[in-house]
């Protein structure tokens, strides 16, 4: 079984597990991700795995946020990653994309998941594309 098929299968098992509560909006994202994975070719899938988001440390209002980084999984070559930033402040929300070049085996700071001022703005980060350079 290919890596792509394994991940799609794991998503389906995770989504159907009765012991795991998944918020309705997250369930929709899991279903969408599963569909995208099935349509994605092996080569494109491998490139998508070249970068990922990690969190480390505390920041933001009341230290309730975490510091987000985009990490280059490859140790031999730099990667250019496109990161989608989603934000929410009260009833307002939006998103925008940022492109970051990450040296081989390194990480680049994206920002905090929570602003330091009131009203608080929450941020989430996801890799939507990657190109090995």
C-alpha beads as a LAMMPS data file, in Angstrom:
LAMMPS data file: protein, C-alpha beads

133 atoms
132 bonds

1 atom types
1 bond types

-500.0 500.0 xlo xhi
-500.0 500.0 ylo yhi
-500.0 500.0 zlo zhi

Masses

1 110.0

Atoms # bond

1 1 1 0.000 0.000 0.000
2 1 1 1.374 3.410 -0.925
3 1 1 1.952 6.142 1.647
4 1 1 -0.843 8.165 0.075
5 1 1 -3.321 5.302 0.442
6 1 1 -2.201 4.668 4.042
7 1 1 -2.777 8.291 5.062
8 1 1 -6.185 8.391 3.362
9 1 1 -7.120 5.184 5.194
10 1 1 -5.890 6.566 8.544
11 1 1 -7.973 9.718 8.034
12 1 1 -11.056 7.595 7.380
13 1 1 -10.425 5.468 10.496
14 1 1 -9.800 8.556 12.641
15 1 1 -12.999 10.185 11.374
16 1 1 -15.103 7.063 12.037
17 1 1 -13.708 6.273 15.516
18 1 1 -16.529 6.534 18.075
19 1 1 -14.086 7.321 20.885
20 1 1 -12.763 10.405 19.101
21 1 1 -14.939 13.512 19.172
22 1 1 -14.441 15.682 16.134
23 1 1 -16.052 19.105 15.873
24 1 1 -18.411 19.309 12.851
25 1 1 -16.228 21.905 11.093
26 1 1 -13.144 19.707 11.597
27 1 1 -14.999 16.656 10.277
28 1 1 -15.754 18.599 7.098
29 1 1 -12.070 19.523 6.750
30 1 1 -11.047 15.884 7.295
31 1 1 -13.450 14.746 4.571
32 1 1 -12.136 17.432 2.217
33 1 1 -8.534 16.460 3.018
34 1 1 -9.302 12.801 2.382
35 1 1 -10.784 13.696 -1.009
36 1 1 -7.785 15.860 -1.891
37 1 1 -5.380 13.082 -0.904
38 1 1 -7.152 10.583 -3.153
39 1 1 -6.921 12.978 -6.115
40 1 1 -3.299 13.891 -5.480
41 1 1 -0.636 11.934 -7.343
42 1 1 2.255 10.308 -5.496
43 1 1 4.766 12.904 -6.708
44 1 1 2.623 15.869 -5.670
45 1 1 1.936 14.170 -2.350
46 1 1 5.669 13.731 -1.707
47 1 1 6.223 17.430 -2.379
48 1 1 3.408 18.343 0.011
49 1 1 5.215 16.408 2.733
50 1 1 8.382 18.441 2.179
51 1 1 7.195 21.073 4.689
52 1 1 4.940 21.052 7.735
53 1 1 3.843 23.298 10.604
54 1 1 5.162 22.808 14.144
55 1 1 4.436 24.713 17.349
56 1 1 6.883 25.492 20.120
57 1 1 6.816 27.830 23.097
58 1 1 4.113 30.125 24.461
59 1 1 3.182 33.626 23.316
60 1 1 0.315 36.055 22.869
61 1 1 -2.364 37.306 25.232
62 1 1 -2.137 35.538 28.623
63 1 1 0.503 33.248 27.088
64 1 1 -2.395 31.308 25.540
65 1 1 -0.865 31.030 22.068
66 1 1 2.004 29.028 20.669
67 1 1 4.795 30.019 18.291
68 1 1 4.244 28.502 14.838
69 1 1 7.072 27.452 12.529
70 1 1 7.157 26.048 9.021
71 1 1 9.681 23.203 8.950
72 1 1 11.625 21.800 6.003
73 1 1 11.504 18.023 6.359
74 1 1 14.245 17.592 3.747
75 1 1 17.810 17.699 5.014
76 1 1 19.443 17.880 1.587
77 1 1 17.664 20.778 -0.187
78 1 1 15.811 23.998 0.587
79 1 1 12.045 24.136 0.157
80 1 1 9.736 26.997 -0.827
81 1 1 6.479 26.517 1.105
82 1 1 3.174 28.303 0.644
83 1 1 1.493 28.747 4.019
84 1 1 -2.175 29.647 4.408
85 1 1 -2.803 31.875 7.425
86 1 1 -6.364 31.910 8.763
87 1 1 -7.353 34.522 11.328
88 1 1 -10.395 35.252 13.497
89 1 1 -11.145 38.307 15.654
90 1 1 -14.621 38.192 17.175
91 1 1 -17.060 37.739 14.283
92 1 1 -14.498 38.820 11.698
93 1 1 -12.310 36.283 9.944
94 1 1 -10.210 35.830 6.836
95 1 1 -7.161 34.218 5.335
96 1 1 -4.114 35.034 3.267
97 1 1 -1.138 33.136 1.873
98 1 1 2.564 33.622 2.605
99 1 1 5.513 32.100 0.768
100 1 1 8.572 31.160 2.815
101 1 1 11.903 29.714 1.687
102 1 1 13.222 27.284 4.279
103 1 1 16.883 26.165 4.270
104 1 1 17.578 22.420 4.271
105 1 1 16.671 20.798 7.595
106 1 1 15.623 24.114 9.145
107 1 1 12.531 25.968 10.263
108 1 1 11.256 29.520 9.808
109 1 1 9.128 31.330 12.373
110 1 1 5.640 32.264 11.160
111 1 1 4.246 33.985 14.238
112 1 1 2.074 33.444 17.270
113 1 1 -1.297 31.695 17.142
114 1 1 -2.723 34.446 19.353
115 1 1 -2.235 38.219 19.279
116 1 1 -0.976 40.057 22.351
117 1 1 -3.715 42.700 22.441
118 1 1 -7.443 42.940 23.053
119 1 1 -9.525 42.143 21.108
120 1 1 -7.557 38.932 20.631
121 1 1 -6.942 37.652 17.111
122 1 1 -6.437 33.910 16.718
123 1 1 -4.282 32.569 13.879
124 1 1 -3.899 29.102 12.380
125 1 1 -1.300 28.041 9.832
126 1 1 -1.283 25.262 7.249
127 1 1 1.032 24.310 4.399
128 1 1 -0.901 24.346 1.131
129 1 1 2.021 23.780 -1.212
130 1 1 5.741 23.137 -1.317
131 1 1 8.443 23.159 -3.956
132 1 1 11.815 21.521 -3.479
133 1 1 14.491 23.927 -4.767

Bonds

1 1 1 2
2 1 2 3
3 1 3 4
4 1 4 5
5 1 5 6
6 1 6 7
7 1 7 8
8 1 8 9
9 1 9 10
10 1 10 11
11 1 11 12
12 1 12 13
13 1 13 14
14 1 14 15
15 1 15 16
16 1 16 17
17 1 17 18
18 1 18 19
19 1 19 20
20 1 20 21
21 1 21 22
22 1 22 23
23 1 23 24
24 1 24 25
25 1 25 26
26 1 26 27
27 1 27 28
28 1 28 29
29 1 29 30
30 1 30 31
31 1 31 32
32 1 32 33
33 1 33 34
34 1 34 35
35 1 35 36
36 1 36 37
37 1 37 38
38 1 38 39
39 1 39 40
40 1 40 41
41 1 41 42
42 1 42 43
43 1 43 44
44 1 44 45
45 1 45 46
46 1 46 47
47 1 47 48
48 1 48 49
49 1 49 50
50 1 50 51
51 1 51 52
52 1 52 53
53 1 53 54
54 1 54 55
55 1 55 56
56 1 56 57
57 1 57 58
58 1 58 59
59 1 59 60
60 1 60 61
61 1 61 62
62 1 62 63
63 1 63 64
64 1 64 65
65 1 65 66
66 1 66 67
67 1 67 68
68 1 68 69
69 1 69 70
70 1 70 71
71 1 71 72
72 1 72 73
73 1 73 74
74 1 74 75
75 1 75 76
76 1 76 77
77 1 77 78
78 1 78 79
79 1 79 80
80 1 80 81
81 1 81 82
82 1 82 83
83 1 83 84
84 1 84 85
85 1 85 86
86 1 86 87
87 1 87 88
88 1 88 89
89 1 89 90
90 1 90 91
91 1 91 92
92 1 92 93
93 1 93 94
94 1 94 95
95 1 95 96
96 1 96 97
97 1 97 98
98 1 98 99
99 1 99 100
100 1 100 101
101 1 101 102
102 1 102 103
103 1 103 104
104 1 104 105
105 1 105 106
106 1 106 107
107 1 107 108
108 1 108 109
109 1 109 110
110 1 110 111
111 1 111 112
112 1 112 113
113 1 113 114
114 1 114 115
115 1 115 116
116 1 116 117
117 1 117 118
118 1 118 119
119 1 119 120
120 1 120 121
121 1 121 122
122 1 122 123
123 1 123 124
124 1 124 125
125 1 125 126
126 1 126 127
127 1 127 128
128 1 128 129
129 1 129 130
130 1 130 131
131 1 131 132
132 1 132 133
